[in-house]
Amino acid sequence: MVKSLDDVKRSAIAMELADMAELQKLLIANEEKFISEISDPDIRDRFQKMLDDDQKNMGVLETVMVQYGVKAEPRDITKQMIEQVQQLMNGSELQLFQKVGQHELLKHKQVMAGLLVHKCSQVVGADVAVAIGPLNAINFENRAHQEQLKGVIEILGTRELTGKEPEQGLWGRVQDAVAALSGVFGSAVTQNSDKQDMDIRDLIRLDHNKVNTIYTEMGATEDVAKLEELFGQMYKDLLAHAKAEEEVVYPRVRSFYGDDNTQELFDEQAEMERMLNEIKSISPADSQFKEQIKQLMDIVGDHIRQEESTMFGAIGDNLSEQEREQLASEFKSAKSQIQEQMAASMNQ
């Protein structure tokens, strides 16, 4: 019997992602405040662009957390730190350029957290790396923002401390630094649009890629503890994915995909859930464990092929781009709520 569906390493990464989400909210609030307080149109415009990026990246981060599939709450120390920064930003103890300096430090903290999660994913499993891949885009943009903020600090600081304007050509140096970053990190950027939500087909395909990656990892190890860890993730991912599809996607597509085709998807997922619970009662050390996983993935594979061929085609033919993005947003929200409910039931 599988001892636990939770894994300490994966839970630690989930907590880091939860911290990043809290910090992302603070970055957005700070930039909104700077825009309202700064009169210089050039600097205000740069903060508006940062705000646009950070609002988009909040959506990307939420997608990463849902794709990762392990829920956690932010650390108490992170909440306390954020409260302290909020007090500084709202108070009069710091000059404006010093507040921007604090903001730049927060950007650095966010970059390092993203890089840490990326490195941890390489150690924990390929499926984790698949789930957190879009963090590369957020990391790149935060590094670019840091370079922009250094320029803002130099201009505001010179004005506030001396009453004079800084030397000309500052923004040219900043743009050179950003361009240099693009050369180093540009290939890692995975998100090229301004949209917070993907097409529903992209989100579903991400889930499919992740479960296939987990299956490949399971086939490559005989370590019982690792098999238990991977099955725990597969169990949670497949159930959350299935329930979210049944709640949001299938009712939406039934009218144009057909009753028979849609019911077939429901039936396949019912069989998948039955098999997941059956496998949960088998020890990963048992010779039957991997055989049952293979049978499960045969069903999952057929299900994936149907969705990605005929159902995706029907979605493309019958839903507009805006409708597909809205469906993706609803799917992501439903899946997140299901994951929270599953985590709460497992902790009881």
C-alpha positions, 0 to 999 in steps of 0.5 A: 500500500502507498504510505503517503501521497505527500512528499516533503521535498515537493511540499517545500517547493510549494511553500516557496511558490506560495511565498513568491505569490505573496511577494508578487502581490506586494510588487504590484501594490508598490508599483501602483503606489509609485505611479500615483506618487511620481510626477516624472512622465518618463519614470511613471511610464516605466513603472506602468510597463513594470506593472503591466508585466507584473500583473501578467506574471501574477497570472503566469505564477498562478498557472505554475502553482496549479500545474505544480499541483501541490498546495501550500501556505506562505511562511509566517516570516514572509507575511511578517516581512511583507507587512514591514515593507508595506509599513515602510512604503506607506510611511514617511521614514524613507525618501522616494528613491529609498522606497524604490531601492527597497522595491529593487531588493524585492525584485532581487529576492523574487529572482533568487526565489525563482532560480532556487525553485528552478534548481530544486526542480532539477533535483526533485524530478523532471515533472517538476521542471515541466510544471515550473518552466514558465518561471523562466520568463518571470525571472528574466523580466524581473532581472530586466526590471532590476536594471530599470530600477537602478536607473530610477534610483539614480535619477530620483536619488540625485534629484532628492539629495542634490536638487540637480539633474543626473548626467545625460545618457543614463537610460542608454546605459540601462537599455544596454544592460537590459539588452545584454540580459536579453542575450544571456537569458532570452532563450529561457523566455517561454511566454511571449504574449501579454495575456495572463491566460493561455488557450484552454488547449495549452493548459490541458496539454501541459497537464498531459505532458506532466503526467507522461513525464511522471510515467517516464520517471517511474519507468526509470527507477526501482527505488520504492520511495521514489516510486511512492513520491511519483505516484502520489504526484500522479494521483493528485494531478490526474484527479484534479485534472479530471474533476476540473475538466468534468466541472468546466470543460466537458459541459462547455464542449458537449453541445458541439463535440456531441453527447456520445463523445463527451460521455466517452471522456467522462467514462474513461476518467471514471475508470481512471479514478477507479484504477488510481484508488486500486493502485493506491492499495498496492505497495510500490515494492510489489511486482504488480505495482508497475504493471498496474501503472502501465494499464492505467497509462494505457487508458490515460494515453487513449484519453489524451489522444482523443482530447488532443485530436478530436476534442481540441479540433472541435474547440478550435472550430467552435470557440473564439480565442477569447472564449478559449482563454476564458475557459482556460481561466475557469479551468485553472480556477476550478483546478486550484479549488479542487487541489485545495479541497484535496489537500485539506482532506488529506490533512484531516 
